[in-house]
Amino acid sequence: MDDVIALYKRDIDMTLIRERLAMSVEQRFATYLDALRLVEELQRAGRAAREAAQA
């Protein structure tokens, strides 16, 4: 089992984890809200593109 865990651990980017842990809770929420807004905008754009293609 330890070998399997070691294989997964080698692909983890610890710098990203450290960056997130260095942020305040408010900064983390703001980052996640920004990502959520991006996802929502991409969804809207995808719906608009599908509607335009059907028209």
C-alpha positions in Angstrom: 0.0 0.0 0.0 2.8 2.4 0.8 4.2 2.0 -2.8 0.8 3.0 -4.2 0.7 6.1 -2.0 4.2 7.0 -3.0 3.3 6.8 -6.6 0.4 9.3 -6.1 2.5 11.6 -3.9 5.1 12.1 -6.6 2.4 13.8 -8.8 1.3 16.3 -6.1 2.4 19.9 -6.6 3.2 20.9 -3.0 3.8 24.6 -4.1 0.1 25.0 -4.9 -0.9 23.5 -1.5 1.5 25.8 0.3 0.2 28.9 -1.7 -3.4 28.0 -0.7 -2.5 27.4 2.9 -0.7 30.8 3.1 -3.9 32.6 2.0 -6.4 33.9 4.6 -9.8 32.3 4.6 -11.2 35.4 2.9 -8.6 35.2 0.2 -9.5 31.6 -0.4 -13.2 32.3 -0.7 -12.5 35.2 -3.1 -10.4 32.9 -5.3 -13.1 30.2 -5.3 -15.8 32.8 -6.1 -13.7 34.0 -9.0 -13.4 30.5 -10.3 -17.1 29.9 -9.9 -17.9 33.1 -11.8 -15.6 31.9 -14.6 -17.4 28.5 -14.7 -20.8 30.3 -14.8 -19.7 32.5 -17.7 -18.3 29.6 -19.6 -21.6 27.8 -19.1 -23.5 30.8 -20.4 -21.3 31.1 -23.4 -21.7 27.4 -24.2 -25.5 27.7 -24.0 -25.4 30.8 -26.2 -23.2 29.0 -28.8 -25.5 26.0 -28.8 -28.6 28.2 -29.3 -26.8 30.1 -32.1 -25.9 26.9 -33.8 -29.4 25.6 -33.7 -30.9 28.8 -35.1 
